[in-house]
């Protein structure tokens, strides 16, 4: 599924030079055990055209859970209550430019039926991949996603 590049902002929020930032990602699964995977568009400020999950940086006044619910809504149009997100993991890693330490939490949510997706300016495609087919993930965040999947968590989810 593709989205046009209209309504893309000209600039993106700049992060500070050093320190710890908070981020979160959601592993969203449909009733057939397919994982929602987004693709970063050419307008994405980091790693354009790479696979991504809904999520992003958490605002100072937000909890990880509230921030991830907001990011899900912004990036996919899905409305999920933060109370319905289940936290399954948290890691520390460095950002793309190795300027920040990132405290990154991972949450899960399962839809009984596949929902309609409305992509934001950050992403240009999405697909529902069978969990068994999620491969080739690199980097600390992607390795953690693969670890969560391979742990069998979704077998009982």
C-alpha positions, 0 to 999 in steps of 0.5 A: 500500500502506498501513500502520496508525499503531500502535506509533508512538513519542510522540517522535522523536530531537532533533537538536542546534542547529547543526553537520553531520549525516550522512544517507543515502538508498537508491534501491532498484530492482526487476528492471523498473526500478521505484524504491521510493518511500515516503510519509512518514506523519502521524507523520513529524517532517519533511514529513509526507505527502511522497515519501521514499526509505529512509534517514535520519540516520547514527549517530556510530559508523556509516559512511554505508553501514552507516547506510543499510543499518540505515535500509533495514531499519528503514523497509522490513524489507528486509535488505540487506548494507551491502557490497552498496550502491553509493554513487553520489553525495554532496551537502551541503545544509541540513536542513528548519529550516536549522539543520544542514548535512547531508552526504548520501550516496546508494546504489543497490541492485537486486533481481531480483524485487520484495521484500515491504515492511514499513513502519515508523511513519515511513511510511504508504504505498509504491509502485514507480514506473517510473524514467521516471515519477519527477517533481515532485521539489523540494529539494536531496535530491530534485533530486539523486535526479532528477539520478541518475535522469536521468544514465542510471545505471539504464540500465546498473545 
